[in-house]
């Protein structure tokens, strides 16, 4: 494990057995490489490694190399268009995250931002679900999503959150720089992220079901942005 971290391998998450000692150097190297460190039980380590002796530690590598928010903003600049960014606030289902990345790439978004904590990472499942789109669009992983959104607002990027009690999306004019924030499957937007949003949008429901899958909601709102960008 130490050698993998020293080599600069794209380690996404390091899992440590609860109570295991002597992990100080691994923890330090993991944090230096930007990997998330999580304490876990024996069952999780076995599910990752099978019968392989783990020594109290296991790692999951990223399916792609993460970019930075500055990298995403550079894409916007190279296009000569206002920024179009999608942020996923706590999307934990890898299939949902993969579908969001796939739609973001298809809609011409400049990049996707995900938090390091309480979120699916771009693992093999996310990559497969994205149908390879994760290789074509930049994905940035940040420590504090709310703080990142505040920085985007300083760049004249309007931050729109998606929630059931928001303003109907067709009443908003999604012109200029836009960052769409999609909340988690069960909880929606976290409190701090919602407070950071300039406006919260909702999608009208006309049937008996009162909500949509997170990735479907993301797709509806992304193509509303596309409608304005084509004008």
C-alpha positions as CSV (number, residue, x, y, z in Angstrom):
1,X,0.0,0.0,0.0
2,X,2.8,2.4,0.9
3,X,4.5,1.8,-2.4
4,X,1.4,2.4,-4.3
5,X,0.9,5.7,-2.6
6,X,4.5,6.7,-3.1
7,X,4.3,5.9,-6.8
8,X,1.6,8.4,-7.3
9,X,-1.0,5.8,-8.4
10,X,-4.5,7.3,-8.6
11,X,-5.8,5.9,-5.3
12,X,-9.3,7.1,-4.7
13,X,-10.1,5.8,-1.2
14,X,-8.1,4.0,1.5
15,X,-10.0,1.8,3.9
16,X,-8.5,1.1,7.3
17,X,-9.6,-1.6,9.7
18,X,-11.0,0.0,12.8
19,X,-8.6,-0.2,15.7
20,X,-5.6,-1.2,13.5
21,X,-2.3,0.4,14.6
22,X,0.7,1.5,12.7
23,X,-1.2,3.3,9.9
24,X,0.2,6.8,10.5
25,X,2.4,6.8,7.4
26,X,-0.3,5.4,5.1
27,X,-2.8,7.9,6.4
28,X,-0.3,10.8,5.8
29,X,0.5,9.6,2.3
30,X,-3.2,9.0,1.4
31,X,-4.1,12.6,2.4
32,X,-1.1,14.0,0.6
33,X,-2.3,12.2,-2.6
34,X,-5.9,13.5,-2.1
35,X,-7.3,10.1,-1.3
36,X,-10.2,9.8,1.1
37,X,-9.4,7.8,4.3
38,X,-12.2,5.7,5.8
39,X,-12.3,3.4,8.9
40,X,-14.2,0.3,8.3
41,X,-14.9,-3.2,9.5
42,X,-13.5,-6.6,8.5
43,X,-16.6,-7.4,6.4
44,X,-15.9,-4.4,4.1
45,X,-12.3,-5.3,3.6
46,X,-13.2,-8.9,2.7
47,X,-15.8,-7.6,0.2
48,X,-13.0,-5.6,-1.5
49,X,-10.2,-8.1,-1.3
50,X,-11.8,-11.6,-0.9
51,X,-9.5,-14.0,0.8
52,X,-6.4,-11.9,0.2
53,X,-4.5,-11.0,3.4
54,X,-5.1,-7.3,3.9
55,X,-3.1,-6.4,6.9
56,X,-5.8,-4.0,8.0
57,X,-5.8,-1.8,4.9
58,X,-7.2,-1.8,1.4
59,X,-7.4,0.8,-1.4
60,X,-9.8,1.5,-4.3
61,X,-8.2,3.2,-7.3
62,X,-10.0,5.9,-9.4
63,X,-11.2,4.9,-12.9
64,X,-10.1,8.3,-14.1
65,X,-7.7,11.0,-13.0
66,X,-9.5,13.8,-11.2
67,X,-9.2,17.4,-12.5
68,X,-9.4,20.6,-10.6
69,X,-12.1,23.3,-10.6
70,X,-9.6,25.5,-12.4
71,X,-9.3,22.9,-15.1
72,X,-13.1,23.0,-15.6
73,X,-13.1,26.8,-15.8
74,X,-10.3,26.6,-18.4
75,X,-12.6,24.5,-20.6
76,X,-15.3,27.2,-20.4
77,X,-12.7,29.8,-21.3
78,X,-11.4,27.7,-24.3
79,X,-15.0,27.5,-25.7
80,X,-15.5,31.2,-25.4
81,X,-18.8,30.6,-23.7
82,X,-20.2,31.2,-20.2
83,X,-19.4,28.3,-17.8
84,X,-21.7,25.3,-17.7
85,X,-20.9,23.2,-14.6
86,X,-22.8,20.4,-12.9
87,X,-22.2,19.6,-9.2
88,X,-23.4,16.5,-7.4
89,X,-24.1,17.1,-3.7
90,X,-23.9,13.7,-2.0
91,X,-24.9,11.4,-4.8
92,X,-24.0,8.0,-3.3
93,X,-25.4,5.6,-5.9
94,X,-22.7,5.0,-8.5
95,X,-25.2,4.4,-11.2
96,X,-26.8,7.7,-10.6
97,X,-23.5,9.5,-10.6
98,X,-22.4,7.7,-13.8
99,X,-25.7,8.7,-15.5
100,X,-25.2,12.3,-14.4
101,X,-21.7,12.4,-15.9
102,X,-22.9,10.8,-19.1
103,X,-25.7,13.3,-19.5
104,X,-23.4,16.2,-18.6
105,X,-20.9,15.2,-21.3
106,X,-23.7,14.8,-23.9
107,X,-25.2,18.2,-23.0
108,X,-21.9,19.9,-23.5
109,X,-21.2,20.7,-19.8
110,X,-17.6,21.9,-19.1
111,X,-17.2,19.6,-16.1
112,X,-18.7,17.9,-13.0
113,X,-17.9,18.6,-9.4
114,X,-18.3,16.0,-6.6
115,X,-17.4,16.2,-2.9
116,X,-14.8,13.9,-1.4
117,X,-17.1,12.9,1.5
118,X,-20.6,11.3,1.4
119,X,-20.4,10.8,-2.3
120,X,-19.8,8.0,-4.8
121,X,-16.3,8.3,-6.4
122,X,-15.6,7.7,-10.0
123,X,-15.0,4.0,-9.6
124,X,-15.4,1.3,-12.3
125,X,-19.2,1.2,-11.8
126,X,-19.5,4.9,-12.3
127,X,-17.2,4.7,-15.3
128,X,-19.2,1.9,-16.9
129,X,-22.5,3.6,-16.2
130,X,-21.2,6.8,-17.8
131,X,-20.6,4.8,-21.0
132,X,-17.1,6.1,-21.1
133,X,-18.2,9.8,-20.8
134,X,-16.0,10.1,-17.6
135,X,-13.0,9.9,-19.9
136,X,-14.2,12.9,-22.0
137,X,-15.5,15.3,-19.3
138,X,-13.5,16.7,-16.5
139,X,-14.5,15.6,-13.0
140,X,-13.2,17.6,-10.0
141,X,-13.3,16.3,-6.5
142,X,-13.4,18.9,-3.7
143,X,-13.2,18.9,0.0
144,X,-15.9,21.5,0.6
145,X,-18.6,21.8,-2.0
146,X,-20.3,24.8,-0.4
147,X,-17.0,26.7,-0.3
148,X,-16.3,25.8,-4.0
149,X,-19.8,27.0,-5.0
150,X,-19.0,30.3,-3.3
151,X,-15.8,30.7,-5.3
152,X,-17.8,30.0,-8.5
153,X,-20.2,32.7,-7.6
154,X,-17.3,35.1,-7.5
155,X,-16.6,34.2,-11.1
156,X,-20.1,35.4,-12.1
157,X,-21.5,31.8,-12.2
158,X,-25.0,31.6,-11.0
159,X,-25.6,28.6,-8.8
160,X,-29.0,26.7,-9.1
161,X,-30.0,23.9,-6.8
162,X,-32.6,21.3,-7.5
163,X,-35.3,20.7,-4.9
164,X,-39.0,19.8,-4.9
165,X,-40.0,23.1,-3.2
166,X,-38.1,25.4,-5.6
167,X,-39.2,27.8,-8.3
168,X,-40.5,25.8,-11.4
169,X,-37.5,25.6,-13.6
170,X,-39.3,26.9,-16.7
171,X,-39.8,30.2,-14.9
172,X,-36.0,30.7,-14.6
173,X,-33.8,32.2,-17.4
174,X,-30.7,30.0,-17.3
175,X,-28.5,32.4,-19.2
176,X,-24.8,33.3,-18.4
177,X,-22.6,31.2,-16.3
178,X,-24.5,28.3,-14.7
179,X,-23.7,25.7,-12.1
180,X,-26.5,23.1,-11.5
181,X,-26.4,21.4,-8.2
182,X,-28.2,18.0,-7.9
183,X,-28.8,16.8,-4.3
184,X,-28.6,13.2,-3.0
185,X,-31.2,10.6,-3.7
186,X,-32.8,10.6,-0.2
187,X,-31.9,13.9,1.4
188,X,-31.7,16.3,-1.4
189,X,-29.4,19.3,-1.1
190,X,-27.4,19.6,2.2
191,X,-28.2,22.6,4.3
192,X,-25.0,24.6,3.6
193,X,-25.1,23.9,-0.1
194,X,-28.8,24.9,-0.3
195,X,-28.0,28.2,1.5
196,X,-25.2,28.8,-1.0
197,X,-27.4,28.5,-4.0
198,X,-28.6,31.7,-5.7
199,X,-31.9,30.0,-6.6
200,X,-33.5,26.7,-6.1
201,X,-35.5,25.1,-9.0
202,X,-38.1,22.4,-9.1
203,X,-39.5,20.2,-11.8
204,X,-43.3,20.1,-12.3
205,X,-45.0,16.8,-11.5
206,X,-48.2,16.0,-13.3
207,X,-48.7,12.3,-12.3
208,X,-49.1,10.4,-9.1
209,X,-45.4,10.2,-8.4
210,X,-44.0,13.3,-6.7
211,X,-40.3,13.0,-7.4
212,X,-37.8,11.9,-10.1
213,X,-34.6,9.9,-9.9
214,X,-31.6,12.3,-9.2
215,X,-30.0,11.6,-12.6
216,X,-33.3,12.1,-14.5
217,X,-33.8,15.4,-12.7
218,X,-30.3,16.4,-13.6
219,X,-31.0,15.6,-17.3
220,X,-34.1,17.7,-17.4
221,X,-32.4,20.7,-15.9
222,X,-29.2,20.3,-18.0
223,X,-31.1,20.4,-21.2
224,X,-33.0,23.5,-20.0
225,X,-29.6,25.1,-19.8
226,X,-28.8,23.8,-23.3
227,X,-32.0,25.5,-24.6
228,X,-30.7,28.9,-23.5
229,X,-27.1,28.3,-24.6
230,X,-28.4,27.6,-28.2
231,X,-30.2,30.9,-28.4
